């Protein structure tokens, strides 16, 4: 009888432990966050800090795994993965999707916003429209972080951008493809994860991007000139599947939103602080860094004017309202 009672007690304890363990597991939610850039890039490092903050602020109830370097989904696939809830949230380069809707391309209009202060104002002016657009697709905008200002990398010295005629030019979004076309270059679609190999094999001879991209991909090993045009300041955005967000309890939602706000403030600050450092690293590794010539600046300005006009035609009244609001700030 004693043995039977002992066995029953042990069984009850085991059942209780099983039930407790099951309820604890059920209380914890696990999300995947795909990203396109290397783990060592400041955007990816900020994502990891964000995920750690979510873990702490939610009391361990929401665990986010960051998949950097396009290891889970390639850059163009991330938005659709979040929309379809294959990943509950993800980091995208907003302008990658300008062909889908012109509003996604507002931050890559050449020479509209070329300083971090101006980029912040343009973000403020465009954020409501961007949130509305994403909501119509079943997603939320959690936060954004800018890249450093964009410059022109080249294998050969350039007097003007027109010298790019016939050059194999990396495009990563509709804006860069349009620029290549207008300068008579040969556009080649290459995402960040494949850029190093494309440079090494000669598939790419020139491109526009930030000092960060040049440093991450060791562009200085293949291209020797960087023209600091400061053409625009594009943004990455972390987007969330709305149904996945709605499934969280209120406290966890609050934790996620707080961590996102902190990541945005931190990311904007880091991007501005590291801009000069990245340029210094390009110089230190043998790259010739210089401002654009008067000819190059004039050519870029002309292209910028054409692209803004083209964008306004596509973005319509909503796009005009954004630029009007921005210009009044």
C-alpha positions in Angstrom: 0.0 0.0 0.0 2.8 2.4 0.9 4.6 1.7 -2.3 1.4 2.2 -4.3 0.8 5.6 -2.5 4.4 6.6 -3.2 4.1 5.7 -6.8 0.9 7.7 -7.0 2.5 10.8 -5.4 5.5 10.6 -7.7 3.2 10.3 -10.7 1.2 13.3 -9.5 4.3 15.3 -9.1 5.5 14.3 -12.6 2.1 15.2 -14.1 2.2 18.6 -12.3 5.8 19.2 -13.6 4.7 18.3 -17.1 1.6 20.6 -17.0 3.7 23.4 -15.6 6.4 22.9 -18.2 3.8 22.8 -21.0 2.1 26.0 -19.7 5.5 27.8 -19.5 6.3 26.7 -23.1 2.9 27.9 -24.2 3.5 31.3 -22.6 6.7 31.9 -24.5 6.4 33.1 -28.1 9.3 32.7 -30.6 9.7 34.9 -33.6 12.1 34.9 -36.5 13.6 38.2 -37.8 15.3 37.9 -41.3 17.7 40.6 -42.3 19.8 41.1 -45.5 23.0 42.5 -44.1 26.1 41.0 -42.4 26.0 40.2 -38.7 28.9 42.7 -38.3 26.9 45.6 -39.9 25.6 48.2 -37.5 22.0 47.6 -38.6 22.3 43.9 -37.7 24.0 44.7 -34.4 21.1 47.0 -33.6 18.6 44.2 -34.4 20.4 41.9 -31.9 20.2 44.7 -29.3 16.5 45.1 -30.1 15.8 41.4 -29.7 17.7 41.4 -26.4 15.6 44.3 -25.2 12.4 42.6 -26.2 13.4 39.5 -24.2 14.1 41.6 -21.1 11.1 43.9 -21.4 8.7 41.0 -22.0 10.1 39.0 -19.1 11.2 36.3 -21.6 7.7 35.9 -23.0 8.8 36.9 -26.6 12.0 35.5 -28.0 13.3 36.9 -31.3 16.0 35.2 -33.4 17.8 37.5 -35.8 18.9 35.8 -39.1 21.5 38.2 -40.6 23.2 38.0 -44.0 20.1 36.9 -45.9 20.5 33.5 -44.3 16.7 32.9 -43.9 15.3 35.0 -46.8 17.0 37.0 -49.5 16.5 40.8 -49.4 13.7 41.0 -52.0 11.9 38.1 -50.3 11.7 39.5 -46.7 8.7 41.8 -47.1 6.6 39.0 -48.6 7.7 36.6 -45.9 6.5 38.9 -43.2 3.3 39.7 -45.1 2.6 35.9 -45.3 3.7 35.3 -41.7 6.5 33.0 -42.7 8.5 35.4 -40.5 6.7 37.4 -37.9 8.9 40.5 -38.5 11.8 41.4 -40.7 14.2 44.2 -41.8 13.8 45.6 -45.3 15.4 48.3 -47.3 12.3 50.4 -47.9 13.3 51.6 -51.4 13.7 48.0 -52.6 9.9 48.0 -53.1 9.4 51.3 -55.0 8.3 49.5 -58.1 5.4 48.1 -56.1 4.4 51.5 -54.8 6.2 54.8 -55.4 5.8 55.8 -51.7 8.4 53.2 -50.8 10.9 55.2 -52.8 10.5 58.6 -51.2 13.8 58.5 -49.3 16.0 57.8 -52.4 15.0 60.9 -54.3 18.4 62.4 -55.2 19.3 65.5 -53.3 15.9 65.9 -51.6 17.2 65.0 -48.1 21.0 64.8 -47.8 21.6 65.3 -44.1 20.4 63.3 -41.1 18.3 66.3 -39.9 16.7 66.5 -43.3 16.2 62.8 -43.5 14.5 62.8 -40.1 12.1 65.5 -41.4 11.3 63.6 -44.6 10.6 60.5 -42.4 8.3 62.5 -40.3 6.5 63.8 -43.3 6.2 60.4 -45.0 5.6 58.1 -42.0 1.8 58.3 -41.9 1.5 57.3 -45.5 4.0 54.5 -45.1 2.2 53.2 -42.1 -1.1 53.3 -44.0 0.4 51.5 -47.0 1.9 48.7 -44.8 -1.4 48.4 -42.8 -3.3 47.8 -46.1 -0.9 44.9 -46.7 -1.4 43.4 -43.2 1.8 44.8 -41.6 3.0 47.4 -39.1 5.9 49.7 -39.3 7.9 49.1 -36.1 10.9 51.4 -36.6 13.4 52.7 -39.1 17.2 53.3 -39.2 19.0 55.2 -41.9 22.1 54.3 -43.8 24.9 56.9 -44.1 24.7 59.2 -47.1 25.2 57.6 -50.4 28.4 58.0 -52.5 29.6 56.8 -55.9 32.2 53.9 -56.0 34.2 53.5 -59.2 37.0 51.3 -60.6 38.3 54.3 -62.6 38.6 58.0 -61.9 35.6 60.0 -63.0 35.4 63.6 -64.1 31.6 63.4 -64.3 28.9 60.8 -63.9 28.6 60.7 -67.7 32.0 58.8 -67.6 30.0 55.8 -66.4 28.7 55.1 -69.9 29.0 51.4 -70.6 30.3 50.6 -67.1 28.8 47.6 -65.2 26.8 49.4 -62.5 25.3 47.7 -59.5 21.6 48.5 -59.0 19.8 47.3 -55.8 16.5 49.2 -56.2 14.5 51.0 -58.9 16.3 54.4 -58.2 19.8 53.0 -58.7 18.6 51.2 -61.9 17.2 54.5 -63.2 20.4 56.4 -62.5 22.4 53.7 -64.3 20.1 54.0 -67.3 20.3 57.8 -67.3 24.1 57.8 -67.3 24.3 55.1 -70.0 25.8 52.6 -67.6 24.9 48.9 -67.7 22.7 48.1 -64.7 23.3 44.8 -62.9 20.9 43.8 -60.1 23.0 42.7 -57.1 21.9 42.6 -53.5 24.2 43.3 -50.6 24.8 39.6 -49.7 26.2 39.0 -53.2 28.1 42.2 -53.7 31.6 41.0 -52.5 31.6 38.2 -55.0 30.3 40.4 -57.8 33.1 42.8 -57.2 35.7 40.1 -57.1 34.5 38.6 -60.4 34.2 41.9 -62.2 30.5 41.7 -62.5 30.3 45.1 -60.9 32.6 48.0 -61.7 30.7 50.9 -60.1 27.8 51.5 -57.7 26.2 54.0 -55.4 25.9 53.2 -51.7 27.1 54.2 -48.3 30.5 54.1 -46.7 29.1 51.3 -44.6 28.5 49.0 -47.6 31.9 49.8 -49.0 33.5 48.8 -45.7 31.4 45.7 -45.1 32.1 44.3 -48.6 35.8 45.4 -48.7 35.0 47.2 -51.9 38.5 48.9 -51.5 40.1 45.6 -52.6 38.5 46.0 -56.1 37.4 49.6 -56.7 39.7 52.5 -55.9 37.6 55.7 -56.0 34.8 56.9 -53.8 33.0 60.2 -54.6 31.2 61.5 -51.6 28.1 62.8 -53.4 25.8 62.5 -50.4 23.0 61.9 -52.8 20.4 60.6 -50.4 19.9 58.8 -47.1 17.9 55.6 -47.5 16.3 53.8 -44.6 15.9 50.2 -43.4 12.6 49.4 -41.7 11.6 46.7 -39.3 8.1 45.6 -40.2 5.8 43.3 -38.3 3.0 41.0 -39.3 -0.2 42.5 -37.8 -1.9 39.2 -37.0 1.2 38.0 -35.2 1.3 41.3 -33.2 -2.4 41.1 -32.4 -1.9 37.6 -31.0 0.5 38.9 -28.3 -0.8 39.9 -24.9 -1.0 43.7 -24.2 2.1 43.7 -22.0 4.2 41.9 -24.6 2.9 44.3 -27.3 4.0 47.2 -25.1 7.4 45.7 -24.6 7.9 45.2 -28.4 6.8 48.8 -29.2 9.1 50.2 -26.5 12.1 48.1 -27.7 11.4 49.3 -31.3 11.3 53.0 -30.3 14.6 52.5 -28.4 16.2 50.7 -31.4 15.1 53.6 -33.7 16.6 56.3 -31.6 19.8 54.2 -31.1 20.1 53.3 -34.8 19.7 56.9 -36.1 22.4 58.0 -33.6 24.8 55.2 -34.5 24.4 55.8 -38.3 25.2 59.5 -37.9 28.2 58.8 -35.6 29.7 56.1 -37.9 29.4 58.0 -41.2 32.8 59.7 -40.8 34.4 56.6 -39.4 33.4 54.5 -42.5 34.8 57.1 -44.9 38.0 57.1 -42.8 38.3 53.3 -43.2 37.9 53.6 -46.9 40.8 56.0 -47.0 42.9 53.9 -44.6 42.5 50.9 -46.9 43.9 52.8 -49.9 40.7 54.2 -51.5 40.8 57.7 -53.0 38.0 59.6 -51.3 37.0 63.0 -52.7 34.0 65.3 -53.3 32.3 65.2 -56.7 33.5 67.5 -59.3 31.4 70.5 -60.3 30.5 68.6 -63.5 29.5 65.5 -61.6 27.4 67.5 -59.1 25.6 69.3 -62.0 24.9 66.0 -63.7 23.5 64.4 -60.6 21.4 67.4 -59.9 19.8 67.2 -63.3 19.1 63.5 -62.9 17.7 64.2 -59.4 15.2 66.8 -60.9 14.0 64.3 -63.5 13.6 61.6 -60.9 11.6 63.8 -58.5 9.3 64.8 -61.3 8.9 61.1 -62.4 8.2 60.1 -58.7 5.6 62.8 -58.3 3.7 61.5 -61.4 3.7 58.0 -59.9 3.0 59.0 -56.3 0.2 61.4 -57.2 -1.5 63.7 -54.6 -0.2 61.7 -51.7 3.4 62.0 -52.8 3.0 65.8 -53.4 1.5 66.2 -49.9 4.5 64.4 -48.4 7.0 66.7 -50.2 4.9 69.8 -49.4 4.9 68.9 -45.8 8.6 68.2 -45.8 9.4 71.5 -47.5 7.5 73.4 -44.8 9.5 71.9 -42.0 
